[in-house]
Amino acid sequence: MSEQRNEAANIEQRYVAEYNEEEALVEGLDPAESRERKTTEQVKAAGDDVEEQVDEMTDPER
């Protein structure tokens, strides 16, 4: 059971990190932000890498 809890904690930490990264990217899209703080060039359109993500999620080796 301990291994499952560790895995769940790792998944939660990855989710939190991804959320924080996405939040920062979205905040960087604010037109009022200075040019240095903008993230416009870093943001991908939704669906750009869906196939790759599906492969990652369905691959039992990962």
NORBELWO-V966096 format. One record per residue. N is the residue number from 1. RES is the residue in one small letter. SS is DSSP state (2 for helix, 1 for strand, 0 for the rest). PSI is psi in radians with two decimals (* if undefined). BURIAL is # if it has 9 or more other ideal C-beta (glycine too) atoms within 8 Angstrom, else .. Layout:
BEGIN
n: [N/N]
res: [RES/RES]
ss: [SS/SS]
psi: [PSI/PSI]
burial: [BURIAL/BURIAL]
END
This chain:
BEGIN
n: [1/2/3/4/5/6/7/8/9/10/11/12/13/14/15/16/17/18/19/20/21/22/23/24/25/26/27/28/29/30/31/32/33/34/35/36/37/38/39/40/41/42/43/44/45/46/47/48/49/50/51/52/53/54/55/56/57/58/59/60/61/62]
res: [m/s/e/q/r/n/e/a/a/n/i/e/q/r/y/v/a/e/y/n/e/e/e/a/l/v/e/g/l/d/p/a/e/s/r/e/r/k/t/t/e/q/v/k/a/a/g/d/d/v/e/e/q/v/d/e/m/t/d/p/e/r]
ss: [0/2/2/2/2/2/2/2/2/2/2/2/2/2/2/2/2/2/2/2/2/2/2/2/2/2/2/0/0/0/0/0/0/0/2/2/2/0/0/0/0/0/0/0/0/0/0/0/0/2/2/2/2/2/2/2/2/2/0/0/0/0]
psi: [-0.58/-0.68/-0.70/-0.68/-0.71/-0.75/-0.74/-0.71/-0.70/-0.74/-0.76/-0.75/-0.69/-0.73/-0.81/-0.77/-0.76/-0.72/-0.81/-0.69/-0.78/-0.69/-0.75/-0.70/-0.73/-0.75/-0.56/-0.15/-0.14/2.16/-0.39/-0.22/2.62/2.77/-0.62/-0.50/-0.07/2.58/0.30/-0.71/-0.28/-0.32/2.26/2.64/2.53/2.30/-0.04/-0.59/0.53/-0.76/-0.75/-0.73/-0.71/-0.75/-0.75/-0.73/-0.48/-0.13/1.97/-0.26/-0.29/*]
burial: [./././././././././././././././././././././././#/#/./#/#/#/./././#/././././#/#/./././#/././././././././././././././././././.]
END
